[in-house]
Amino acid sequence: MFANTIRAALRQNTRMLAIPATRAAIPAFNNSARLFAVRNYSDHDDETFEEFSVRYEKEFEEAYDLFEVQRVLNNCFSYDLVPSPSVIEKALRACRRVNDYATAVRVFEGLKNKVENPQQYKAYLDELKDVREELGVDLKEELFPEQA
């Protein structure tokens, strides 16, 4: 029923336009062309963890304002893996460069949600302890102990 309605509307529109629809005016598609007109959306190379880390380290170094830092953070954390400590360090330095303390604290909050268990989170904290002290970034658990 719906297809018949569409066909009737199309027929009526072509009559209203009074444009002769000849066979020569309509391009013909042969079946062999239809076989090769396939989009391969997943036709790309897989990125290794090292390439991922290098790419995001570079993006954090090039981030020039708060919007860019938060955009890169969002993209980085949207993958199904936990960023390496070097990427987290570059993110913290980018937050410091654009002078946004809240985003730096949120980096650790996102990291805590991203890791699989508390031991991994503790390992990241131990690895990044010197950077945290250098930049003066506190954890949410330290700022709000009653919520932890």
N, C-alpha and C positions, 0 to 999 in steps of 0.2 A: 504494500500500500504506500509506504513512504517513498519507495523508488519510483512508483508511478507518478506521484506528486512532483518529484524532482524533474522527471522527464517532461511532464506537461508544462512546468514552469520554464524549462529550458526551451522547449518548442515555442512557447508563447513569446519569450524574449527574442528569439531569432526572427520571428515574424514581425515583431514590433520594430526591430532595427532595419528591416527590409534589406539586409545584406544577403546576397545569394551565397549560400553555403555549397559551393561546388566541391567535387571530389579533389580537384586540383589544388584548391586553396588549403586543404587540410593536409598537414605533413603526415606521411605514412611511416609508421614504426615497424620495422621487421622484428621477428621474434628473436633473432640472434643478438640484436642490440639489447633487448630486454634481459637476456641472460647475463650480460656483463655489467649492467647498471646496478651494481650492488655496492652499498656503502660498508666499509669495514671500519667501524668505530673503534674497535679494540686493536687495530693494526698499528701498534707502536711498540717501541722497545721498553722492556721492564727496567725500572730504575733501581740500582742497588742502594743499599743503606748508606754506603760511603758517598755515592753521587748525590743522594738526598741531603746528606749532611753538608756537603760542600755547597750545594745549591742554596740551602737556607742560610748558611753562614754568610754567603755572599749577599743574599737578599737583605739580611739584617744589617750588614755593613753599609748597604746602599740606601736604607730607609732614612728619609730626610725629615719626616714629621710624624706626629702621633698617629695620624690616620694610617700611614704606611706601616708603621711598627705593628699596630693592632691588626691590620689586614694580613701581614705576613705571619703573625702569630696565629691568627685564625686558620690560615691555609696550612701552616705547619702542623697544628694540632688536629686538623681534620683527617689526616692520614691514619691508617690502622697500624701505627707503630709509635713508639716513644722516641722523641728526638734525643740525639746524643748529648752528653754534657757540654760539648763544644758549641752546639747550636743553642743550648739554653744560656750559656755564657754570652754568646753574641747577642741574644735577645735581651739579656739584662743590661748589657752595655748600650744597646740601642735605646732601651727605656731611659737610661741615665742621660744619654746624649740629647734626647728630646725632653728631658726633665719631667718624667712622669713616674712618680713613685708608686702610684696605685697599680699601674700596669705591671710593674716589676713584682709586686706582691702577688698579683693575679697569675703571673707566670708559674710561680710555685704552687699556687692553688690548682691550676690546670694540670701541672705535672703530677700532683698528688692524685687527681682523678684519672689520669692517663695510665699510670703504672698498675701492674697486676696485684701487687701486695705491698704491705708496709715496709718490708725489708728493701725492696727496690727503691722506694721513696727515700729511705734512710741512706742508701748508697749514693743516690743523687745529691742529697744534702751534704754528705761527707765530701763528695767530689767538688762541690761548688761552695764549700765553706769559706775559702779564701776570697772568692769573688763577692760573696754576700757581705763579708766583713769590709772589703775594700769599698764597695758601693753603698754600704749602710742599709741593705735591704733586710727587713725583718720578715718573718713568716706570719701568716694569719694566726697560726696557733700561738705565737708569741704576743701578738697585738691583742688578741681576744681569747685569753685562756679559758674563759667560761663557756665559749662556744665549741671548743675543741673536743 
